[in-house]
Amino acid sequence: MVYLCCQMVFRQWMKTTMIVFWFEIIYLMLIDATRDTSFNSDAARDTTFNENYYVTWGNDHIMFSKQGREVQLSLDRYSGSGFGSKDYYGSGYFQMRIKLPGWDSAGVVTAFYLNTNLGAHDELDFEFLGNKPGKPITLQTNVFANGVGGREQRIRLWFDPSTDFHYYKLLWNQHQIVFFVDDIPIRVFKNDMMNGVGFPNKAMQLVVSLWDGSSWATDGGKTKANWAHAPFLAHFQDFRIDGCVSSPNSPNKDCYSSRYPWNNQRFWQLNNRQLRAYENVKRRYMNYDYCTDGARYRVPPPECHEW
C-alpha cells in the first residue's frame, strides 16, 4: 500500500513537472537551435554497435538486438557490464539514446562518459544514480581535468528515464563543454585555462557501463542494491560517433579545426534560447552544485564564477 501510494505521488509529480517544463521550453523544441544536421542526424540510427564499439567487460551480461542497433547491459550480484569506443577523440559531439533500469534501482549506476584512462586523466561524466521505488533517478555530471575532479552537479530529470529512450549528449570543443539531455543544455563548463582553471584537452575514449554503486549512489550508500530484483537492465541505441579521432600518445592537432562543425563559432557559447532553457534547468531541477557546497569548498573553485 505504501509503495502504491508513493508511485501515485511520484507519477503525479512527474506528470505535472513534464507539462510545466514543456510549455516553458516549447519554443526551443519548435526552433531547434542546438541541432546541426551535418553531425546530428537520423543516420545515427543506422550505425551498428560493432562499427564503433567493443565490449570491455561482462561479456556474458550484454545482449544485442535489432541487427546490432540496440544493446542491453545487465547487472546482477555477480557482474555488471560495459563497452567502449574503438577510437579515442580530441573533440566532438557525442550522443547516445539510453533507457535506464526502472522500478527498484537503488544502488545501480549507469554511466556514459569520456575518459583518457591514463595517469592524470581527463573525464566527462554522465552518471545515472538509481533509486528506491517511487523516488526519481538522479543524474550526476562531473568534469575531471588533469586528474582533478570534485565538480559534481546533480539534477532530477523532468521525466522518468526508465520508461523510454532519451538522448544524452556531450559537446566538447576548445571553448566549452556542454552536457545535454535531449536538446536541453543542463551543464556548461567553459575553457578558462587563462585563469588557471583546468580544462579537458587530452584524447578520450567514449565509455558506457552498468555497475554496482551501492557504497555511495543512493542515500549516500545507506540504500543498497536489492539483488532480489536483479538483473537490472539498461538499453542503448544510436552508436554513431561524431568526433575527431586522436591518440593519447600522439594528439591530433587538427581536432580544433573549423572543418569540424562542432568547432564552428556558433558552438562556442549557448545561444539565447539555449541559455534560457539552461537557466530554467538550474533553477527548477538542480539539487546539488559543488559550487555552492560551502562545507566542501570554503572558497568556491574559480570556474564557479563563470556560470
N, C-alpha and C positions, 0 to 999 in steps of 0.2 A: 504493500500500500504506500509506504514512504517512497519507494522507488518510482511508482507510477505518478505520485504527486510531484516529485522532483522533475520527472520527464515532462509533465504537462506544463510546469512553470518554465522550464528551460525552452520548450518548443514555443511557448507564447512569447517569451523574451526574444528568441531568435526571429520569430515572425515579425514582431514589431520593429526590431532593430534593422532587419533587412529592408522593410518598407521605408523607414526613415532615411536610411543610408542611400537607397536607390533614388529617391526624389532629390536628395542633396547633390548627387553626382551624375544625374541623368544627362546633363549637358556634356559630361566627359565621355560618356558612352556613345552618345549620338554623334559627337565630333571627336573621334578617337585620335587625340593628338600624340599618343605615345606610339602608335603603330606605324612602322615603316615597312611596306610590303617588300622591300628589297632584301630584308633579312628576318622577317617575321611573317610567314605566310602559311597557307594550308599545306604547302609542300612538306611541312614538318610531320604531318600525319602519315606521310608515305615513307618515312625513313624508318628502317628496321633497327632493332637493338644491335645486331651484330655489325652494322655498318660503322658505328662509332664507339661502342661499349664492349666490355667483357666482364665476366663475373669475377669478383675479387675474393669473396669468401662465402661460405654457406651454400655450396653448390647444390646440396640436397634440399635447400629451403627457398628455391627460386623456380618459378614456372613461367613459361612463355605461351602466349596465345595470340590470335589474330595475325598469324603469319609473322610473328616477331614484332608486332607493333604494340603489344601490351605485355608488361611484365608484372608478376606478382611476387613480392617478397613476403616471407613468413618468419615469425618469431615464436619460439616455444622455450621451455626451460633449458633446453639443450643448446640451442644456437639461434642466431639471427642470420642475416644475410646482407649482401651488398654488391654493388658493381661500380665500375669507374670507367672514365673515358680512355680510349686508346692513346690519345694525344694530350699534350699539355698546351696551355694557351696563355698568351700575353695580354690579351684584351678581348672583349666580345660582348655579345648579348645572349645570355644563356637562359634557357627556359625548359620547363617540364610540366606536364599535366600529372597531378597527383591526387589520389583518393586515399585518405588516411584510415587506419584501423578505427572502428567505431565502438559504441557501447562502453564497456568497461575496459578502457585502455590505459589506466593508471600505470605509471612507471615505464610506459613504452615510448621510445624516442624514434621518430622518423626524421632522417636528415638528408638534406640536399645542399651541397656546398662545393666550394672550390678550395683546394689545398695544395701547397707546394710539396708537402710530405718530406721536407728536408730541413734539418737544423733550425735556425731562427726563421721560422716559417711565416708565410702569409696565408690567410684563410678568410673566407667569406661564408657565413653560415646561415642557412635556414634550418631551424630545429623545431619540430612539432612535438610538444610535450603532452602526452596523453593524460586523461583524467578519469575520475570516477563517473559512474552513470549519472546523467543529468547535469554534469558540470562541463563547461566549454573547454575545448582543447586550446592550449596556449601556443602561440607562435613566437619563438625567441630567435632574434638575429644577433650576430656577433661579427666583429671585424678584428682580425689579427694583422699586424704589420711588423715584420722583423721580429717575430716571436712574442710580441706584446699584444695581449687581448684585453679581457676585462671590460669590454664595451657592449655588454648585453642590453638589449631593449626587448620588451615583451608586449605583445598586443593580444587582445581577444578578437577573434575574427567575427565579422558581421553575418556569417553563415556557418552551417555545420559542414566542416571539410571532410567528414566521413561519409556523406551521403552522395556525393558526386565529385567528378573531376574538376579541378581548378588549376589555372596556370600560376606558377611561381617562377619569377624571373629575376635575373641579375644583369644590370647594365654596368660594364666596367670599362672605363677609358682613362686617360691620363688626367682628366679634370674632376671626375666624380664617380662614385659607386652608388647605384640606386637599386633598392630592393622593391619589387613589385608583387602585389597579389592581383592576379588577372592583369588589368591595365592600371591599377591604382598604386601609386608610389606610397610605400609605408615607411621607408627609411632612406635618408641621403647621407653619404659620407664624402665630404669634399676633400680634394687634394690641397692640403695646407702645409706641405713639406717646407715651404719657405719660412714658416714659423715653428719648425721643429716637430710637427705632427707626423708620425709615421703614416705612410700610405702604401698599400699593397702594390708592388711593381715587379714581382717575380712570376715566372711561368707557373701556372697552377693546373692541376687535374680536376676535372669535374667528378664528384663522388656522390653516391647515394647509398644509404644504409638504413637498416631497421634493427634496433638493438635494445637491450635491457638497461634502462636508466633508473632502475628502482632506487639507487642510492641517493638520487638528487632530483629527479624530474618532476615529481608530483608531491606537493606539500612539503617541499624541502627534503624529500626522501622518507617522510613518515608513511606515505601510502605506497606500497609495493605492487608490482605486477601480480595479478591474480591468475596463476597458471591454470586454474580450473577452466578459464575462458580461452586458453590458447587453442590453436595457433592464432596469433594476431596477424592480420593481413593488410598489406599496403599495395596499392596498384599504381603503375606508372605508364604514361603514354608520351608520344612525341619525342623522338630521340635525335632529331636534327640538332646540330651544334653550329652556331654562328660565331666563330671565334678565329683569332689569328694564331695559327699553330706556332708554338715556340718550344724551347727546351730549358729545363732547369740549369743545365750546364753551359748552354750556349744560347742566350736570349736572342730572340728575333727583334732587331731594332726597328723593323718595319711595322711592328704591331700598333704604333701610334699614328700610322699613316692615314691621311684623309681618304684614301681609296677604300677604306673600310667604313661603311655607313655609320656605325656606332661611334666613330671618331669625329663625325661632322659637327659643326658648330651648334646645330640645333639640339645636340645631346650633351652639351657642356653644362647645362643647368636646366632645371624644370621650367616649363612654360607656365603661364599664368593659371591655366586650367588645372594642370598637374599640381601646382603649388597649393591651390585652394583645396584640392582633394587630399593632398598630403597633410595640410594643417588640420583638416577635418578628422583624419585618422588619428593624428596625435592627440587631438582634443577629446575625442569620444572613445577611443579604443585602446590607447596605450595605458598599461597598468604597471609598468616598471621602466625606468630610464636611468642608466648608470650616471648620467649627467646630474641628476637630482638626488642621488644617494649620498647624503652628507655623512652618514655613518661610515661609508666605504671610502669616499674621497672627500677629505676635509676641504680641499681646494679642487673644484671641478677641472677635469682634464682640459687642455687648451682648445681642443676641437669642439667642445661643448658650447663655445660662444658663437659658433657658426650658424647653428640652427636652433 
